């Protein structure tokens, strides 16, 4: 069963034939909201809005552990995470869709692991390649098949939020090798890996990162909504395409 985590711009799946919603309790507290169960093209899908269905939960306060645990206990076998990001690399401007292949984690103070200590031996999880290769390839193959341009590969810098970054911080991230910047890539990907849930991300570039192109002197928030609305139509087409396989 496919799990979809919706980010900014995707608080619901309009193409989901909803069967029911379920409040799921977890040992790690409350998820961001009820899980929405339904079907797309006859394929079982579970959806959760990362920031809540009213987009009220800031990135540093998302209960990532509860969200991932709730999806896993509900029978999800693979996860596609949808997230909006800022573009750093020159070919990643507003409206671009990208499937990242690597992560740099700049967050702090978040609950990063299901391991609480004292309940068994420490388990080290390999995170060399943070995204599942098969789910990444599925996103890329489906996008090509339906004719949606999607960029293969980017390094996702995950920042703490909720404030956006300074131009100097973006310069530093670029020097570190980052191509896009967002606030929700971690610990979500790491938690999915701990539960052995195949996980990959489909990112929408909503704006140029601070200090880049038309964001050189500030982020133009008034243009973000239109970019996200258009891009999320394409994201929904890709999700529909996944469910045709």
CORRA-V962344 format. One record per residue. RES is the residue in one letter. PHI is phi in radians with two decimals (999 if undefined). D_LAST is the distance of its C-alpha to the last C-alpha in Angstrom with 2 decimals. Layout:
res={RES:RES}
phi={PHI:PHI}
d_last={D_LAST:D_LAST}
//
This chain:
res={X:X:X:X:X:X:X:X:X:X:X:X:X:X:X:X:X:X:X:X:X:X:X:X:X:X:X:X:X:X:X:X:X:X:X:X:X:X:X:X:X:X:X:X:X:X:X:X:X:X:X:X:X:X:X:X:X:X:X:X:X:X:X:X:X:X:X:X:X:X:X:X:X:X:X:X:X:X:X:X:X:X:X:X:X:X:X:X:X:X:X:X:X:X:X:X:X:X:X:X:X:X:X:X:X:X:X:X:X:X:X:X:X:X:X:X:X:X:X:X:X:X:X:X:X:X:X:X:X:X:X:X:X:X:X:X:X:X:X:X:X:X:X:X:X:X:X:X:X:X:X:X:X:X:X:X:X:X:X:X:X:X:X:X:X:X:X:X:X:X:X:X:X:X:X:X:X:X:X:X:X:X:X:X:X:X:X:X:X:X:X:X:X:X:X:X:X:X:X:X:X:X:X:X:X:X:X:X:X:X:X:X:X:X:X:X:X:X:X:X:X:X:X:X:X:X:X:X:X:X:X:X:X:X:X:X:X:X:X:X:X:X:X:X:X}
phi={999:-1.51:-1.85:-2.05:-1.83:-1.63:-1.87:-1.00:1.65:-2.35:-1.60:-2.74:-1.87:-1.13:-1.61:-1.61:-1.43:-1.26:-1.73:-2.94:-2.05:-2.40:-1.43:-1.90:-1.60:-2.31:-1.16:-1.93:1.76:-1.51:-1.14:-1.13:3.05:-1.08:-1.39:-1.82:-1.78:-3.10:-2.39:-2.20:0.92:1.38:-1.76:-1.18:-2.40:-2.11:-2.14:-2.42:-1.55:-0.98:-1.68:1.52:-1.26:-1.83:0.89:-1.95:-1.82:-1.21:-1.02:-1.35:-1.92:-1.08:-1.53:-1.08:-1.08:-1.13:-1.08:-1.17:-1.11:-1.09:-1.11:-1.11:-1.28:-1.58:1.71:-1.16:-1.97:-2.73:-2.19:-1.95:-1.71:-1.84:-2.53:-1.66:-2.45:-1.76:-1.60:-1.87:-1.20:-1.07:-1.64:-2.00:-1.59:-0.94:1.68:-1.23:-1.87:-2.49:-1.87:-1.19:-2.09:-2.51:-2.35:-2.06:-1.79:-1.86:-1.37:-2.65:1.32:-1.57:-1.28:-1.69:-2.62:-1.45:-1.42:-1.80:1.48:1.46:-1.95:2.46:-1.15:-1.16:-1.97:-1.62:-1.90:-1.21:-2.30:-0.95:-1.97:-1.22:-1.87:-1.19:-1.11:-1.24:-1.21:-1.00:-1.14:-1.04:-1.05:-1.21:-1.13:-1.11:-1.05:-1.13:-1.10:-1.65:1.40:-1.71:-1.15:-2.36:-1.50:-1.62:1.79:-2.96:-1.65:-1.63:-1.51:-1.75:-1.87:-1.29:1.17:-1.37:-1.21:-1.40:-1.54:-1.41:-1.07:-1.16:-1.11:-1.12:-1.02:-1.11:-1.12:-1.07:-1.08:-1.32:1.89:-1.36:-1.94:-2.40:-2.37:-2.63:-2.10:-2.23:-1.15:-2.30:-1.57:-0.94:-1.13:-1.15:-1.17:-1.06:-1.10:-1.03:-1.60:0.99:-1.69:-1.02:-2.48:-2.56:-2.07:-2.08:-1.84:-1.85:-1.39:-1.55:-2.86:-1.25:-1.13:-0.94:1.50:-1.95:0.84:-1.36:-1.75:-1.00:-2.01:2.50:-1.40:-1.59:-1.08:-1.13:-1.65:-1.16:-1.06:-1.12:-1.09:-1.14:-1.06:-1.16:-1.19:-1.21:-1.07:-1.20:-1.07:-1.11:-1.11:-1.15:-1.10:-1.04:-1.11:-1.05:-1.39:-1.52:-1.34}
d_last={12.49:11.81:15.18:16.03:19.58:20.93:23.92:26.49:25.25:22.36:24.20:21.92:18.51:19.58:16.20:16.10:17.38:19.80:20.98:23.49:24.81:26.32:29.02:28.45:31.51:31.40:34.20:33.80:34.51:32.62:29.17:28.99:28.42:26.86:23.22:21.31:18.97:16.71:13.42:11.16:9.46:10.45:8.97:12.12:13.29:16.75:18.49:21.88:23.99:25.56:28.81:29.03:28.14:31.33:30.80:34.00:33.33:34.23:32.26:34.99:35.14:31.48:31.33:28.55:29.36:29.09:25.78:24.09:25.92:25.00:21.25:21.69:23.89:21.58:18.95:16.64:15.08:13.95:15.38:14.88:18.41:19.31:22.90:25.44:27.64:30.58:30.52:33.00:31.95:32.99:29.61:28.18:29.80:29.06:25.74:24.03:20.67:20.68:18.82:21.93:22.57:25.89:28.01:31.74:32.91:36.00:35.82:38.55:39.46:35.98:35.06:33.16:32.63:32.38:35.33:38.47:40.97:43.17:40.48:39.92:39.83:38.26:34.76:33.93:30.29:29.26:27.98:28.39:24.85:24.16:20.43:17.89:17.03:13.50:12.55:14.58:12.93:9.41:11.23:13.06:10.56:8.58:12.17:13.41:10.95:11.92:15.44:16.13:18.77:18.26:20.89:20.10:22.61:25.39:27.77:27.59:31.11:31.16:34.40:36.09:36.37:36.90:39.11:37.71:39.05:42.20:42.23:43.89:41.19:38.53:40.77:40.92:37.15:36.77:39.38:37.38:34.37:32.35:30.26:29.16:30.76:29.64:30.83:28.00:26.30:28.62:29.15:25.63:24.00:26.83:26.62:22.94:23.97:26.87:24.69:22.31:19.39:16.89:17.47:17.09:18.41:17.67:21.22:22.82:26.23:28.47:31.76:33.70:35.03:38.75:41.04:38.47:38.64:39.21:39.18:42.18:44.52:42.17:38.74:38.53:36.94:37.38:34.72:32.00:30.87:30.19:28.21:26.05:25.53:24.33:22.10:20.46:19.39:17.42:16.12:14.89:13.10:11.29:10.49:9.28:7.01:5.70:5.48:3.80:0.00}
//
